[in-house]
Amino acid sequence: MDRCARARYRPATLIVAIVAALIAASVILPAAPAQAAARGVGFGAWEPVSAYGWHGSMLVDGVHTYCILPGAPAPTGPTTDHGVRTSVRGLSAQQLAGINLLVTKYGQTGDPVQAASVAWAVKAIADWNATLHHYGYRGDSLAGAVNWTFSALSPRHNAAIQERAVAYYDEARAVRAPAKASGELIFTTDPDDPWTGTVTARTTTAATGTLTLKGAVFAKTGTATLSGAASGVAYALRSASGKPGRPHTVTGSGRFETGVAPAVRHYTTSGGQDTAGPGGTSSFTVRGKDAAPRAAGFVPVITTQVASAYSAGGPFVDEVTVRVEEGEWPRDARGSYLPLRVSATVYRTLKEPTPSTKVPAGAVKVGELQLVTDRSRGPRAPYRVVSDWRADEPGYYVAVWTIRASAQPDAAALRLPRGYAWKERFGVATQITMVPGISSRAQAAAMAGEAVSDTIVVDGPVPSAGLDVGSALYRAVDGVAAADTCVEERLVWSSPFQRVTLPGEVIVTAPAVADAGTYYWQERAIDSSGAVVHLGVCGIAAETSTVTPAPTPTPTPTPNPEPTPTPTPEPTPTPTPEPSPSTTLIPPVPGTPHTPPAPPAPPEPPGLAKTGIQPNAIRTIAGAGVTVLTLGATAFAYPRRRRFGAPPSIG
């Protein structure tokens, strides 16, 4: 009778054994409906019984299976798949693991030599004695048993099959059935960066497998899944939570394998051979999660920018930006930013500030500023903070902002470092506002045609680079408010700038002003970069110069000359001359030009022959006539001049 094993075949005994095995088998996977096995790869006749039997695989649903019952007929009939079993025909876990290794690692092949070698090794693992002796071989060598059969069945493949069969058998015998394994995933969190950490599979036996994370990715690959992970190895991870600022927990799972399972896929054929297919690996699942919710620390800092580097006084205005230096801004369950409370102390100093970690001894505390961040804005936009006190005194005003964990209503929720305190340096350029002490005194009055001046008073402070000061003169216009007068079209004169490096006074003088009227001065100061430091108020009393008209010149009257008496000639002892008319002096009429005295007369010529009158006598008579005419004209003109005088005032 031709059998897989040439031992005597006893049908009744075999059937009883098969039934008992089926009852005792531990089912792992449900049995599949019966289907016919097909010839696989190997040597010999694919018949239930033949002279040399079948040495190779049986193909069931595409899977190469191998005989585990030496001497049973070939499974050419309908075959039932009982699934993967850990208990088959009384085989030990060690035997099942060895068979599983061979049919999995080497049995799924199209090479007849390899398939025949696997078939011999599998039967030798299942039943050493039956495998060696069922063809009549009397020795105790697997190679000898192969040679006993293949020297006749296929001599040219005999040696190769012997060699491989022995090698496969030895490898299978060395396999140790793994014990039942278990484990867990251990997560760690980096205290300096809670978004990073590690995950480690801690197992009862060495294993490899695949890890899958939820809420994080592996730092090396950037993916949530890692294949080929080994137990006991810490793999770096990075949080990938989609909810920034809110605590979250990273979880994970893994499927690990410890090697070939002590199991095979068990196939049976009624009245024929049992066969074994791959039983898979021994695997187990591990799971784990963060021991505590993962949350980044919150390390906030502040940058500031005053509204203006120079101010004429009033409330102190600062623009504050709160940003995250490390970690993430915490949020509530709705995703809103948790509020942060910050404060500032504002100091005034007359000395130009320089950056320092300490507040200078001479700095005077002026007031406080408070800010609580908005839940919707958080760190996304700056905040404008306006003091409820005024900064009017000249000097440098410096705000120093602080953030303290102790000032927060719930420091734990904000996840601030323990005892966290951040303080801004004193004297940072962006936090300084200077209130200058600059004014001027204008010359109050002048007359048209005179120069006017303005005195610029610099009380301080003065930056180390100095200030350039000057003043401009504008003419007031009826109908225009004084405060609106100082514009370009009303500019009369502008002084050049003068550099000052210390407090003091600077006098500027405008050229002579031709027109009477009201004039306003406006002092100004710029810094070394050209930025306006101070601009005076237009139209105030201290900056007003009033120019009055120059007086009209009054003609000076010519003084009336005193009449010069004519000296009386002394009598001359000469014969008594003939009588002649005498000259009469008439005082000049006021306002009449003075007539200079006539030059001495030449000697009188002889008298007229007919009249006997001397020529001098005629001149005397003519002079008297002129005098009379003059007096008459004056008397006539005097009352008429009063008619053209100034008219009397109205009213």
Secondary structure as GFF3:
##gff-version 3
##sequence-region A 1 651
A	DSSP	alpha_helix	11	24	.	.	.	ID=ss1
A	DSSP	beta_strand	26	27	.	.	.	ID=ss2
A	DSSP	beta_strand	32	36	.	.	.	ID=ss3
A	DSSP	beta_strand	38	44	.	.	.	ID=ss4
A	DSSP	beta_strand	54	60	.	.	.	ID=ss5
A	DSSP	beta_strand	63	67	.	.	.	ID=ss6
A	DSSP	beta_strand	78	87	.	.	.	ID=ss7
A	DSSP	alpha_helix	93	105	.	.	.	ID=ss8
A	DSSP	alpha_helix	112	126	.	.	.	ID=ss9
A	DSSP	alpha_helix	128	133	.	.	.	ID=ss10
A	DSSP	alpha_helix	142	153	.	.	.	ID=ss11
A	DSSP	alpha_helix	155	174	.	.	.	ID=ss12
A	DSSP	beta_strand	183	190	.	.	.	ID=ss13
A	DSSP	beta_strand	193	203	.	.	.	ID=ss14
A	DSSP	beta_strand	208	214	.	.	.	ID=ss15
A	DSSP	beta_strand	216	218	.	.	.	ID=ss16
A	DSSP	beta_strand	225	230	.	.	.	ID=ss17
A	DSSP	beta_strand	234	239	.	.	.	ID=ss18
A	DSSP	beta_strand	251	260	.	.	.	ID=ss19
A	DSSP	beta_strand	264	269	.	.	.	ID=ss20
A	DSSP	beta_strand	275	277	.	.	.	ID=ss21
A	DSSP	beta_strand	281	289	.	.	.	ID=ss22
A	DSSP	beta_strand	298	306	.	.	.	ID=ss23
A	DSSP	beta_strand	315	327	.	.	.	ID=ss24
A	DSSP	beta_strand	341	349	.	.	.	ID=ss25
A	DSSP	beta_strand	364	372	.	.	.	ID=ss26
A	DSSP	beta_strand	383	390	.	.	.	ID=ss27
A	DSSP	beta_strand	395	404	.	.	.	ID=ss28
A	DSSP	three_ten_helix	405	407	.	.	.	ID=ss29
A	DSSP	alpha_helix	411	414	.	.	.	ID=ss30
A	DSSP	beta_strand	421	423	.	.	.	ID=ss31
A	DSSP	three_ten_helix	429	431	.	.	.	ID=ss32
A	DSSP	beta_strand	432	435	.	.	.	ID=ss33
A	DSSP	beta_strand	437	442	.	.	.	ID=ss34
A	DSSP	beta_strand	445	447	.	.	.	ID=ss35
A	DSSP	beta_strand	450	460	.	.	.	ID=ss36
A	DSSP	beta_strand	467	475	.	.	.	ID=ss37
A	DSSP	three_ten_helix	482	484	.	.	.	ID=ss38
A	DSSP	three_ten_helix	488	490	.	.	.	ID=ss39
A	DSSP	beta_strand	491	494	.	.	.	ID=ss40
A	DSSP	beta_strand	498	500	.	.	.	ID=ss41
A	DSSP	beta_strand	504	513	.	.	.	ID=ss42
A	DSSP	beta_strand	517	526	.	.	.	ID=ss43
A	DSSP	beta_strand	532	535	.	.	.	ID=ss44
A	DSSP	three_ten_helix	541	543	.	.	.	ID=ss45
A	DSSP	beta_strand	544	548	.	.	.	ID=ss46
A	DSSP	alpha_helix	615	641	.	.	.	ID=ss47
A	DSSP	three_ten_helix	642	644	.	.	.	ID=ss48
###
